[in-house]
Amino acid sequence: MDATAERQKWTEGLLREFEESDFPTVALMDRIEGNISTRDELEQYTTILIAKVRREEFPSGHMQDRVERLLELIQRLDQKQKNA
């Protein structure tokens, strides 16, 4: 068994579930964030999350906090890559 490939498939399934859900649970988002292992997964998840927040008339503070935390992480990764 290739654990890395299986984990990526698992995460892809979670991301599909997240994208299709009108009201994703905190548990699902926490599970996704705990399983992200690639830059592509991080960007895909962040893009979906931003779209969900933008659709809401009154988005929750915790969803906005997640977006900000993820964008900050992507910025740090970008900066690290530039400095490498």
C-alpha positions in Angstrom: 0.0 0.0 0.0 1.3 3.4 -0.9 0.2 5.5 2.1 0.9 8.8 0.4 -1.3 8.0 -2.5 -4.1 6.7 -0.3 -3.9 9.8 1.9 -4.2 12.0 -1.2 -7.2 10.0 -2.4 -8.7 10.3 1.1 -8.1 14.1 1.2 -9.6 14.5 -2.4 -12.8 12.8 -1.1 -12.9 15.1 1.9 -12.5 18.1 -0.4 -15.3 16.9 -2.6 -17.6 16.4 0.4 -16.6 19.9 1.6 -17.3 21.5 -1.7 -20.7 19.9 -2.1 -21.8 20.7 1.4 -23.9 23.8 2.0 -23.2 23.7 5.7 -19.8 21.9 6.3 -19.1 20.9 9.9 -16.2 22.1 11.9 -15.2 18.5 12.3 -15.0 18.1 8.5 -12.9 21.2 8.1 -10.6 20.2 10.9 -10.2 16.7 9.3 -9.3 18.3 6.0 -6.9 20.7 7.5 -5.2 17.8 9.4 -4.9 15.7 6.2 -3.6 18.4 3.7 -0.2 17.3 2.6 0.4 19.2 -0.7 0.4 22.8 -1.8 -2.3 22.0 -4.4 -4.6 20.6 -1.7 -4.0 23.7 0.5 -4.8 26.0 -2.4 -7.9 24.0 -3.4 -9.3 23.9 0.1 -8.6 27.7 0.6 -10.3 28.5 -2.7 -13.4 26.5 -1.8 -13.5 28.0 1.7 -13.2 31.6 0.3 -16.0 30.9 -2.1 -18.2 29.6 0.7 -17.5 32.6 2.9 -18.2 35.1 0.0 -21.6 33.5 -0.7 -22.7 34.1 2.9 -24.5 37.4 3.7 -23.2 37.1 7.3 -20.3 34.7 7.3 -19.3 33.3 10.7 -16.2 34.7 12.4 -14.7 31.2 12.7 -14.9 30.7 8.9 -13.3 34.1 8.3 -10.6 33.2 10.8 -9.9 30.0 8.9 -9.6 31.9 5.6 -7.2 34.4 7.2 -5.0 31.7 8.8 -4.8 29.7 5.5 -4.0 32.8 3.4 -1.2 33.7 5.9 0.1 30.1 5.6 0.2 30.4 1.8 2.0 33.8 2.1 4.6 32.2 4.4 5.1 29.4 2.0 5.5 31.8 -0.9 8.0 33.9 1.1 10.0 30.7 2.0 10.1 29.7 -1.6 11.3 33.1 -2.7 14.1 33.0 -0.1 15.2 29.4 -1.0 
